[in-house]
Amino acid sequence: MAYHAASAGARGRIAAGGPRGPARDNRGDASVSDRRNDGKDGRRAGARLAAKAGLAAGLAAGLLAVVLGGWLGAAPAARAAGDGDPAYIALGAGWYDMNKQDAQAADFRLEYRHDQKLWIFKPWAGIEATSDGAFYGLAGVLIDVHLGDHFVLTPSFGAGGYANGSGKDLGSAIEFRSQIEIAYRFADRSRLSLAFSHISNAGIGDDNPGTEILGAYYAMPIGSLFGQ
């Protein structure tokens, strides 16, 4: 009788929802779920970064196609006007962050522009600094599109290392610069030009505020510095 009573009592406790053993710890499952979600977030971020890089590459390719079309469609005499252009030292100054105007500063540049071509491209290299202490060292390629004897349209692209100093943080130590420049070429082949530049990290950083610069250049043939 006592055995049957104990068994009946146990069955009663089980039916009433009594303990059946230690409760299951779901924290392990939650940790696995969190890792899966983190992996999904990482893949989404990678896809967004790839999309941004693809967009930047597409825009660069479109600009190059427009420039090449204009150059190939120009009159042969206009293209020939630039044959034999010398290497240049270019001094520039401008208005940094002229578009957004949340970190305006003066912009100063010194650039070397090679005279030798690789197909239609000329290499260049330079340094850029602002009155807020930013410093940018970069190199790239340019194309000179001669519009007659005196006017030259020069699109260019470059990349390099950027330090913001006390100025605008552009989101990455690697920045890219695209620029369009229109110049008047004097009889001695020196040039006075107006330029518009865009600098950004093309989405490779967590933040990509970018900036624009409106400036002017005076480019001197290197030979003229030595009386040639």
Backbone as a ProteinNet text record, in pm:
[ID]
protein_1_A
[PRIMARY]
MAYHAASAGARGRIAAGGPRGPARDNRGDASVSDRRNDGKDGRRAGARLAAKAGLAAGLAAGLLAVVLGGWLGAAPAARAAGDGDPAYIALGAGWYDMNKQDAQAADFRLEYRHDQKLWIFKPWAGIEATSDGAFYGLAGVLIDVHLGDHFVLTPSFGAGGYANGSGKDLGSAIEFRSQIEIAYRFADRSRLSLAFSHISNAGIGDDNPGTEILGAYYAMPIGSLFGQ
[TERTIARY]
83.4	0	86.6	193.5	280.2	347.3	387.5	452.5	359.5	235.4	138	108.8	104.7	77	190.5	317.1	431.5	433.2	403.8	403.3	296.1	179.5	69.7	105.3	177.7	217.2	316	409.2	507.3	439.7	342	271.2	191.4	140.8	63.9	151.1	273	362.3	401.4	425.1	460.1	344.2	225.5	107.5	84	117.4	95.6	204.9	302.4	408.3	527.8	546.4	659.7	788.9	900.9	1031	1056.9	1110.7	1147.2	1298	1374.8	1520.1	1563.4	1691.1	1741.6	1686.2	1654.1	1600.2	1706.8	1662.9	1756.5	1806.1	1936.8	1997.2	1997.2	1921.3	1909.2	2015.1	2105.2	2204.3	2296.4	2326.4	2409.1	2343.1	2212	2139.3	2139.1	2122.7	2121.5	2256.4	2364.5	2497.8	2517.9	2473	2483	2403.7	2282.3	2198	2264	2327.4	2396.2	2509.9	2585.2	2696.1	2644.4	2532.6	2474.8	2431.2	2368.2	2324.8	2443.6	2552.5	2672.9	2729.9	2728.2	2776.9	2693.6	2561.5	2473.8	2499.7	2517.1	2545.8	2676.9	2778.5	2906.7	2894.4	2817.1	2798	2723.7	2622.2	2549	2642	2726.3	2820.1	2917.7	2966.3	3054.9	2988.9	2860.6	2787.9	2769.5	2740.2	2724.6	2856	2969.1	3099.3	3132.6	3102.2	3128	3043.4	2918.5	2831.1	2884.4	2933.8	2989.7	3114.6	3201	3322.1	3286.5	3184.4	3141.5	3085.9	3011.1	2956.9	3068.2	3168.6	3281.7	3356.4	3377.1	3445.7	3363.7	3231.7	3145.9	3148.7	3146.7	3153.1	3286.4	3396	3528.1	3534.6	3478.6	3479	3395.1	3281.4	3197.2	3267.6	3337.5	3411.7	3521.4	3592.2	3698.1	3642.4	3525.1	3464.3	3428.2	3374.4	3339.7	3463.7	3569.8	3693.8	3754.7	3759.4	3816.2	3734.9	3602	3518.2	3546.2	3561.1	3590.8	3727.9	3824	3960.8	3967.8	3905.1	3909.3	3830.1	3726.8	3646.2	3702.3	3805.9	3863.7	3935.9	3947.6	4018.3	4164	4225.1	4367	4457.7	4423.4	4506.7	4501.9	4384.7	4371.2	4454	4450.9	4530.5	4679.2	4716.4	4857.8	4912.2	4822.3	4867.8	4940.9	4909.8	4974.1	5096.1	5131.4	5248	5373.5	5453.7	5577.6	5563.1	5449.3	5435	5542.1	5596.3	5702.7	5645.9	5736.4	5698.3	5673.5	5581.7	5541.7	5561.1	5587.8	5571.2	5450.3	5350.8	5226.9	5208.6	5181.4	5149.9	5001.3	4933.8	4789.9	4745.9	4632.6	4569.9	4419.9	4344.6	4200.8	4121.9	3992.7	3892.1	3850	3897.4	3869.9	3731.2	3657.4	3522.1	3425	3439.1	3357.8	3210.9	3181.6	3044.7	2966.4	3014.6	2943.5	2966.7	3085.4	3119.6	3105.9	3135.2	3134.2	3275.9	3377.2	3517.1	3602.1	3565.3	3633.5	3777.7	3864.3	4004.5	4067.9	4186.9	4265.6	4340.6	4351.6	4413.6	4535	4648	4771.2	4827.7	4882.8	4929.2	5061.6	5138.2	5259	5257.8	5262.1	5250.7	5357	5400.5	5488.1	5407.1	5408.3	5332.5	5430.5	5442.2	5541	5501.6	5602.3	5575.3	5559.7	5605.8	5597.6	5459.8	5412.1	5279.8	5291.1	5194.7	5169.6	5034.5	5038.2	4921.8	4878.3	4764.1	4723.4	4738	4786.6	4794.3	4932.7	4934.8	5058.8	5057.3	5167.1	5172.2	5195.1	5148	5172	5181.5	5241.2	5251.6	5253.3	5204.9	5201.4	5174.4	5180.3	5143.6	5040.5	4955.4	4848.2	4835.8	4815.7	4801.7	4696.8	4637.3	4536.8	4579.8	4511.1	4540.3	4497.9	4424.1	4386.9	4484.2	4593	4694.1	4674.4	4577.6	4562.9	4677.3	4716.6	4825	4787.4	4816.1	4776.2	4888.8	4945.5	5046.4	4987	4993.1	4922.8	4990.9	4948.1	4997.6	4887.1	4897.1	4793	4825.5	4720.9	4734.6	4643.3	4678.7	4597.5	4593.4	4497.8	4486.9	4474.8	4560.1	4549.8	4470.6	4357.2	4275	4289	4362.1	4389.4	4272.4	4222.8	4110.9	4164.8	4233.5	4300.2	4438.8	4493.1	4630.3	4645	4538.1	4553.4	4475.2	4373	4293.1	4317.2	4327.4	4354.9	4258.5	4186.6	4099.3	4173.5	4185.8	4266.9	4189.5	4129	4076.5	4189.9	4182	4287.7	4228.8	4304.5	4265.1	4390.2	4379	4492.2	4448.1	4541.7	4515.4	4639.4	4618	4732.4	4692.2	4790.7	4769.8	4727.9	4627.7	4569.5	4572.2	4615.3	4608.9	4531.3	4427	4336.1	4385	4491.2	4536.5	4424.5	4398.6	4285.8	4166.5	4171.6	4064.6	3966.7	3905.1	3797.2	3847.7	3780.4	3811.5	3737.4	3812.3	3750.5	3726.1	3747.6	3703.6	3802.2	3917.9	4015	4152	4255.1	4391.5	4422.8	4342.7	4357.1	4242.3	4275.6	4173.6	4201.6	4094.8	4102.3	4060.3	4129.7	4094.9	4065.9	3949.9	3916.7	3905.8	3949.5	3956.9	3933.6	3871.2	3858.6	3916.8	3996.6	4072	4066.7	4045.2	4048.6	4156	4246.9	4363.1	4375.4	4435.4	4478.4	4628.7	4673.8	4816.3	4876.4	4977.7	5045.2	5147.2	5202.2	5297.5	5421.3	5460.4	5577.2	5542.2	5417.7	5363.9	5329.3	5348.6	5298.4	5145.7	5083.6	4937.1	4880.3	4765.8	4687.6	4551.4	4510.5	4391	4300	4175.7	4074.1	4040.3	4033	4012.9	3906.6	3833.2	3736.1	3770.9	3786.9	3831.2	3729.7	3724.6	3647.2	3740.5	3743	3823.3	3731.7	3745.9	3668.5	3741.1	3691.1	3754.8	3681.9	3584.1	3512.3	3443.6	3412.7	3339.1	3424.4	3558	3640.2	3648.3	3609.2	3605.5	3464.3	3452.7	3320.8	3238.5	3307.2	3241.9	3306.8	3226.9	3280.5	3216.5	3254.9	3191.2	3232.3	3356.8	3403.9	3415.1	3482.8	3492.9	3521.6	3492.9	3518.2	3607.8	3690.5	3782.9	3774.5	3758.6	3764.7	3895.6	3977	4107.6	4161.5	4282.8	4351.2	4495.2	4550.5	4689.2	4764.8	4894.3	4985.1	5091.1	5099.3	5192.4	5303.7	5426.9	5544.2	5622.3	5665	5756.3	5881.3	5924.2	6040.1	6163.6	6177.2	6293.7	6303.6	6187.7	6191.1	6249.6	6248.2	6305.8	6457.2	6514.1	6659.2	6705.7	6619.5	6654.8	6659.8	6594.5	6596.2	6482.4
-119.5	0	124.2	124.4	242	266.4	154.6	169.8	232.7	180.7	235.3	380	417.9	557.6	647.8	603.2	686	702.9	590.8	598.1	691	683.6	772.3	915.8	941	1078.4	1133.4	1050.6	1094.4	1128.4	1035.4	1064.6	1193.4	1221	1345	1467.8	1459.9	1574.9	1600	1491	1507	1566.8	1517.4	1570.1	1714	1751	1889.5	1981.9	1932.3	2019	2028.3	1931.3	1932	1913.9	1925.5	1918.2	1781.9	1780.8	1657.8	1649.9	1735.3	1739	1883	1907.1	2045.4	2113.7	2244.5	2322.8	2340.2	2342.2	2355.4	2499.9	2516.3	2649	2686.9	2792.9	2835	2936.5	2968.2	3069.3	3023.2	2894.4	2842.3	2860.7	2833.5	2852.9	2999.2	3088.5	3232.2	3276.9	3220	3257.2	3214.3	3094.3	3046.1	3135.1	3174.3	3262.1	3396.9	3449.9	3578.7	3569.8	3458.5	3443.5	3435.1	3365.8	3357.6	3495.3	3573.3	3708.6	3797.8	3782.6	3861.8	3826.9	3698	3657	3714.9	3715.7	3774.3	3923.5	3993.1	4137.1	4163.4	4079.4	4097.1	4078.1	3977.6	3955.3	4071.6	4126	4241.1	4361.5	4385.6	4498.9	4480.7	4357.3	4331.2	4355.2	4317.1	4339.7	4488.4	4564.9	4709.7	4773.6	4729.1	4782.7	4751.1	4626.8	4589.5	4672.4	4700	4780.9	4922.9	4980	5114.5	5118.1	5018.2	5013.3	4998.3	4917.2	4901	5029.2	5104.2	5232	5330.1	5338.4	5429.2	5391.6	5259.8	5215.9	5247.4	5231	5262.1	5409.3	5496	5639.4	5677.4	5619.7	5648.7	5602.5	5483.2	5432.5	5521.4	5570.5	5659.4	5789.2	5846.6	5970.6	5947.9	5836.1	5806.4	5789.9	5725.5	5706.6	5840.2	5932.5	6064.6	6139.1	6133.8	6202.8	6144.4	6010.8	5946.6	5979.3	5982	6015.9	6155.9	6249.6	6386.8	6399.1	6326.3	6334.5	6273.7	6157.5	6091.9	6169.2	6243.9	6319.8	6457.1	6497.1	6629.6	6632.2	6751.5	6766.6	6729.3	6663.9	6626.9	6746.1	6861.6	6980.3	7020.1	7003.8	7038.9	6943.1	6811.8	6717	6741.6	6774	6796.6	6919.6	7013.5	7135.9	7106.5	6992.3	6960.5	6873.7	6832.9	6748.1	6819.9	6747.7	6805.2	6892.1	6884.2	6960	6917.6	7011.5	6977.6	6920.8	6876.3	6842.6	6972.6	6966.5	7087.2	7072.6	7186.5	7204.2	7295.6	7246.7	7322.5	7363.4	7491.2	7545	7577.8	7536.4	7558.7	7609.9	7677	7723.4	7720.3	7696.4	7687.3	7694.8	7670.5	7677.1	7535.5	7486	7349.8	7340.9	7234.9	7209.7	7319.9	7366.6	7479.3	7442	7313	7271.8	7256.4	7169.7	7145.3	7256.1	7316.1	7431.9	7404.8	7280.3	7252.4	7241.6	7249.9	7247.5	7323.2	7447.3	7524.8	7557.5	7559.3	7590.9	7633.3	7689.8	7718.5	7592.8	7571	7450	7490.1	7421.2	7452.8	7325.6	7338	7220.7	7246.3	7140.3	7138.4	7005.2	7010.6	6889	6885.3	6764	6739.4	6663.4	6711.9	6650	6611	6482.1	6428.5	6461.3	6468.9	6496.9	6370.6	6255.8	6131.9	6066.9	6007	5945.3	5793.2	5731.7	5589.8	5578.4	5555.4	5568.7	5714.6	5747.8	5888.6	5944	5863	5903.7	5956.6	6060.4	6113.1	6095	6046.8	6033.2	6168	6178.7	6297.7	6256.5	6342.2	6319.4	6454.2	6457.4	6585.7	6574.5	6688.3	6700.7	6812.1	6796.5	6892.7	6914.9	7037.2	7069.1	7177.3	7182.4	7284.4	7369.5	7480.7	7569.6	7508.3	7395.9	7323.5	7211.5	7202.3	7101.8	6968.5	6955.3	6830.7	6817.8	6694.4	6667.8	6548.1	6558.6	6455.9	6437.7	6319	6285.9	6184.4	6211.8	6125.6	6125.3	6030.8	6019.2	5960.2	5982.7	5931.4	5955.8	5963.4	5985.8	6099.6	6162.8	6270.6	6256.1	6324.5	6331	6477.2	6523.8	6659.3	6654.4	6723.6	6733.7	6876	6895.8	7028.2	7075.2	7191.6	7252.2	7372	7344.3	7450.9	7474.6	7592.4	7623.5	7668.6	7716.3	7783.7	7722.5	7644.1	7590.3	7440.1	7397	7257	7211.2	7102.5	7039.2	6919	6913.7	6809.1	6738.4	6623.6	6540	6458.2	6432.1	6354.2	6272.7	6170	6084.1	6045.9	6042.3	6004.2	5943	5881.2	5819.7	5831.4	5834.7	5844.4	5847.4	5878.3	5879.6	6016.8	6017.6	6142.8	6146.2	6260	6285.4	6414.7	6411.3	6526.5	6638.2	6615.5	6721.3	6762.2	6892.4	6940.4	6973.9	6930.9	6961.7	6847.6	6841.7	6747.1	6603.3	6515.1	6372.8	6311.6	6260.8	6204.4	6054.2	5994.9	5858.5	5748.3	5780.6	5676	5738.8	5658.2	5704.9	5699.9	5628.5	5622.3	5699.9	5798	5879.8	5888.1	5911.3	5920.9	6061.3	6113	6246.7	6241.5	6290.9	6310.3	6460.7	6503.5	6647.6	6676.7	6789.8	6842.3	6983.3	7013.5	7138.9	7198	7326.4	7395	7503	7501.8	7590.9	7673.8	7790.7	7872.4	7855.5	7817.3	7795.1	7914.8	7973.5	8089.8	8046.9	8146.5	8118.6	8045.9	8069.9	8001.4	7863.7	7819.3	7690.7	7682.5	7788.9	7789.7	7794.3	7755.5	7744.8	7810.4	7873	7925.6	7857.3	7790.4	7706.9	7721	7681.1	7670.5	7522.6	7473.5	7330.8	7305.5	7196.6	7149.9	7006.2	6980	6848.1	6788.7	6656.5	6582.3	6480.5	6477.3	6381.5	6297.1	6166.5	6076.1	5942.9	5854.1	5723.1	5614.6	5652.1	5557.7	5445.9	5472.3	5373.6	5269.5	5279.8	5179	5203	5321.9	5351.1	5336.8	5334.2	5326	5451.2	5563.5	5690.5	5750.7	5815.1	5869.8	6006.4	6108.2	6239.3	6308.1	6286.8	6351.5	6502.3	6562.5	6708.2	6754.1	6880.5	6939.7	7061.3	7085.1	7198.6	7271	7401.1	7486.6	7563.2	7552.8	7615.7	7660.7	7713.9	7761.3	7712	7690.8	7646.9	7743.3	7753.4	7808.6	7702.1	7651	7543.3	7598.8	7572.3	7623.9	7507.3	7518.3	7415.9	7407.6	7286.2	7269.1	7336.1	7333.8	7395.7	7544.4	7610.4	7754.8	7788.1	7693.1	7716.7	7720.9	7666.5	7661.6	7745.2	7837.2	7929.3	7866.2	7754.1	7687.1	7735.8
0	0	0	80.5	87.2	-46.1	-117.5	-247.2	-346.8	-351.4	-444.5	-414.2	-288.4	-251.7	-297.4	-280.9	-322.5	-472.5	-545.9	-691.9	-740.4	-679.1	-717.7	-689.2	-577.2	-544.6	-645.2	-690.7	-790.5	-920.6	-959.9	-1083.9	-1072.5	-953.8	-933.4	-947.3	-893.5	-904.7	-1049.4	-1124.7	-1266.1	-1342.4	-1319	-1388.9	-1353.6	-1229.8	-1186.3	-1234.6	-1310.6	-1365.2	-1276	-1188.2	-1097.6	-1172.7	-1104.5	-1170.6	-1231.3	-1351.4	-1420.2	-1440.5	-1380.9	-1399.1	-1412.8	-1428.2	-1439.8	-1564.1	-1549.9	-1662.4	-1769.7	-1894.8	-2007.6	-2016.1	-2031.3	-2046.3	-2194	-2229.8	-2369.9	-2411.2	-2319.7	-2354.5	-2466.9	-2471.9	-2579.9	-2715	-2720.2	-2845.3	-2885.7	-2785.3	-2815.1	-2869.2	-2812.3	-2860	-3004.9	-3038.6	-3176.9	-3270.2	-3224.2	-3306.2	-3327.6	-3221.1	-3234.1	-3334.9	-3330.8	-3425.4	-3568.2	-3585.5	-3719.7	-3768.9	-3678.1	-3716.6	-3748.5	-3668.2	-3696.3	-3833.4	-3867.2	-3997.8	-4110.6	-4091.8	-4193.1	-4207.8	-4092.6	-4097.5	-4170.2	-4145.6	-4212.7	-4362.9	-4403.9	-4547.3	-4611.6	-4539.6	-4593.6	-4608.2	-4504.2	-4511.2	-4626.5	-4646.7	-4758.1	-4892.2	-4901.8	-5026.9	-5052.5	-4945.7	-4963.1	-5005.7	-4945.7	-4982.3	-5127.7	-5169.7	-5309	-5404.3	-5363.5	-5449.3	-5463	-5352	-5357.6	-5445.6	-5430	-5512.2	-5659.9	-5686.8	-5825.4	-5883.5	-5801.7	-5847.9	-5877.9	-5788.4	-5811.4	-5938.8	-5959.7	-6080.7	-6205.3	-6195	-6309.1	-6344.8	-6242.1	-6268.1	-6331.8	-6280.6	-6338.4	-6484.1	-6511	-6648.7	-6740.6	-6687.8	-6768	-6801.3	-6701.2	-6724.9	-6828.1	-6815.9	-6911	-7052.2	-7063.7	-7196.3	-7259.7	-7177.7	-7229.8	-7277.2	-7195.6	-7232	-7358.1	-7365.4	-7483.2	-7608.3	-7593.4	-7707.6	-7757.7	-7663.4	-7702.6	-7766.2	-7711.8	-7766.5	-7906	-7922.7	-8053.4	-8158	-8111.3	-8205.1	-8236.2	-8163.6	-8187.7	-8321.2	-8376.3	-8504.3	-8485.8	-8585.7	-8573.9	-8544.1	-8600.2	-8574.8	-8428.8	-8366.4	-8225	-8139.3	-8172.6	-8095.6	-8117	-8238.7	-8269.3	-8199.6	-8161.6	-8095.4	-7966.4	-7903.6	-7776.9	-7790.1	-7911.4	-7929.9	-7880.5	-7804.8	-7757.2	-7634.1	-7564.5	-7440	-7340.4	-7264.1	-7169.2	-7039.6	-6954.1	-6817.6	-6741.4	-6644.7	-6572.7	-6422	-6359	-6215.4	-6197.7	-6125	-6108.7	-5962.9	-5942.1	-5810	-5806.4	-5698.7	-5691.2	-5555.6	-5555	-5431.9	-5452.9	-5344.8	-5363.1	-5234.6	-5251	-5144.2	-5110.8	-4996.5	-4952.2	-4889.6	-4924.3	-4874	-4914.7	-5038	-5085.5	-5105.9	-5116.8	-5140.9	-5010.4	-4920.9	-4794.5	-4693.2	-4697.3	-4614.7	-4464.7	-4421.8	-4278.3	-4221.1	-4307.8	-4262.3	-4363.3	-4389.7	-4493.8	-4453.3	-4554	-4529.6	-4662.1	-4651.8	-4772.4	-4812.3	-4942.4	-4996.8	-5081.5	-5061.6	-5134.8	-5197.2	-5319.8	-5392.2	-5464.6	-5474.8	-5556.9	-5631.1	-5765.4	-5845.8	-5955.7	-5985.1	-6100	-6204.1	-6328.2	-6437.1	-6548	-6569.3	-6663.1	-6807.7	-6893.4	-7034.9	-7118.6	-7066.9	-7143.4	-7126.9	-7235.3	-7234.9	-7231.7	-7163.3	-7174.2	-7243.7	-7376	-7463.1	-7460.5	-7399.9	-7392.6	-7251.3	-7159	-7018.1	-6983.2	-6900.6	-6846.1	-6694.3	-6636.8	-6491.2	-6422.5	-6301.6	-6220.9	-6074	-5993.4	-5849.4	-5780.3	-5656.2	-5587.7	-5439.4	-5375	-5234.6	-5222.4	-5122.6	-5100	-4949	-4907.9	-4765.7	-4748.7	-4630.1	-4601.8	-4482.2	-4465	-4351.8	-4218.2	-4220.2	-4098.1	-4064.7	-4139	-4109.3	-4177.9	-4267.9	-4342.8	-4442.9	-4468.9	-4564.3	-4649.3	-4778.9	-4874.8	-4975.1	-4980.1	-5080.9	-5177	-5306.6	-5402	-5538.1	-5621.5	-5758	-5844.2	-5975	-6062.6	-6208.7	-6288.4	-6432.3	-6474.8	-6586.9	-6642.7	-6793.7	-6854.6	-7000	-7039.1	-7128.2	-7182.4	-7312.9	-7314.6	-7435.3	-7487.4	-7596.2	-7649.3	-7736.1	-7703.6	-7776.3	-7853.7	-7962.9	-8035.7	-7980.5	-8008.4	-7969.7	-7824.8	-7764.1	-7634.6	-7519.8	-7546.2	-7435.8	-7421.2	-7294.9	-7264.1	-7154.2	-7182.5	-7084	-7026.7	-6893.4	-6830.6	-6719.9	-6748	-6640.2	-6580.3	-6451.4	-6386.4	-6272.8	-6234.6	-6123	-6046	-5912.2	-5830.1	-5698.8	-5629.5	-5499.9	-5413.8	-5281.5	-5192.1	-5046.7	-4961.2	-4816.9	-4768	-4677.4	-4628.7	-4476.4	-4421	-4276.6	-4256.7	-4173.7	-4165.5	-4074.4	-3994.8	-3904.6	-3810.8	-3800.8	-3719.8	-3807.7	-3934.1	-4028.1	-4044.2	-4159.1	-4185.1	-4192.8	-4119.3	-4123.1	-4241.9	-4339.6	-4459.9	-4450.4	-4332.7	-4308.3	-4339.7	-4396.8	-4431	-4450.3	-4428.9	-4455.6	-4604.3	-4682.5	-4827.9	-4890.3	-4971.8	-5037.2	-5186.7	-5262.4	-5407.8	-5451.7	-5551.7	-5602	-5751.6	-5789.4	-5930.6	-5954.7	-6072	-6098.5	-6246.3	-6271.6	-6407.4	-6406.6	-6508.8	-6511.1	-6651.8	-6661	-6790.6	-6783.3	-6880.3	-6874.5	-7001.2	-6984.3	-7098.4	-7109.6	-7227.6	-7250.1	-7322.3	-7260.7	-7316.7	-7423.1	-7492.2	-7599.9	-7549.1	-7423.2	-7367.4	-7309.5	-7332.9	-7291.2	-7142.7	-7068.3	-6931	-6934.7	-6825.9	-6822.2	-6696.6	-6712.6	-6601	-6608.7	-6499.4	-6508.5	-6387.5	-6408.2	-6304	-6289.7	-6164.7	-6142.1	-6036.4	-6055	-5955.9	-5919.3	-5789	-5741.6	-5644.9	-5645.4	-5546	-5481.3	-5348.4	-5274	-5187.1	-5193.5	-5107.5	-5099	-5010.2	-4996.4	-5074.1	-5156.5	-5244	-5166.6	-5038.5	-4960.1	-4891.4	-4897	-4831.3	-4680.1	-4633.1	-4491	-4436	-4302.1	-4239.5	-4266	-4283.6	-4312.5	-4436.1	-4521	-4645.8	-4674	-4596	-4614.5	-4744.5	-4788.8	-4910.4	-4896.9	-4992.5	-4994.6	-5137.2	-5163.5	-5295.1	-5278.6	-5380	-5378.5	-5511.1	-5503.9	-5622.6	-5615.1	-5719.4	-5711.1	-5844.8	-5841.1	-5961.1	-5958.4	-6077.9	-6093.1	-6183.6	-6158.4	-6256.5	-6280.2	-6403.8	-6437.6	-6525	-6483.2	-6554.2	-6614.6	-6739.1	-6794.2	-6707.5	-6675.9	-6588.8	-6648.6	-6779.7	-6842.1	-6814.1	-6798.5	-6775	-6637.9	-6544.6	-6412.2	-6418.5	-6526.8	-6542.9	-6662.2	-6703.6	-6810.2	-6947.7	-6966.4	-7096.7	-7184.4
[MASK]
++++++++++++++++++++++++++++++++++++++++++++++++++++++++++++++++++++++++++++++++++++++++++++++++++++++++++++++++++++++++++++++++++++++++++++++++++++++++++++++++++++++++++++++++++++++++++++++++++++++++++++++++++++++++++++++++++++

